[in-house]
Amino acid sequence: MVFFNKKHKCEEDGKKFDTYNELIEHARKIHHYTILKCNRCGKQFYHEKDRLHHVREEHGKEMDARSHKNEHKHKKEDRSQKGTSAQEQVNSHAKNLDKF
């Protein structure tokens, strides 16, 4: 027994749709909404917050899996100016740039 066959509801006029894609098409054609697309997979979204959530959840996993993402971490032992903070090193380098 199916109680809620149409679960995607338009916020403008209350119409319900079987699929999210039908809701997107309705919003585009009837209400002339700008539909947002994911740059990676092309999935379409009604709201920017939904697109951002999709990117974080679906494509964030891909970003975490990158093998080289930890290659450029700074280690305290590698600093040429021992005992100084990262900000102090940046300030020191900025002073050297002012000389040019």
Residue, then its C-alpha position, 0 to 999 in steps of 0.5 A: m500500500v502506497f500512502f505518499n506516491k508523489k513526494h516532491k512538492c513545488e514550493e510555489d504552487g504546491k503541485k506534487f511530482d513523482t521525481y525530483n527531475e519532474l519538479i525541476e522541469h516544472a520549476r524551470k518551465i512554469h515558474h522560470y526558476t534558474i536551475l543550478k547544475c553540479n559542475r562535476c556530474g550535471k545533476q540539477f538543483y532547485h536551490e543553491k543550498d541543495r547543490l552545495h550539500h550534494v557537492r559536499e556529500e557526493h563529491g567530497k568523498e572524491m576529494d578526500a581520496r586524493s592521494h597527494k592532498n597531504e603532500h604539502k603539509h608544513k612540519k615544524e622540523d622543516r621550518s628554516q626559522k626554528g621557534t617562530s610561528a607560521q604567521e611570523q614566517v609570513n611576516s618575515h617573507a613579506k618584509n623581504l618583498d617590500k625591498f623590491 
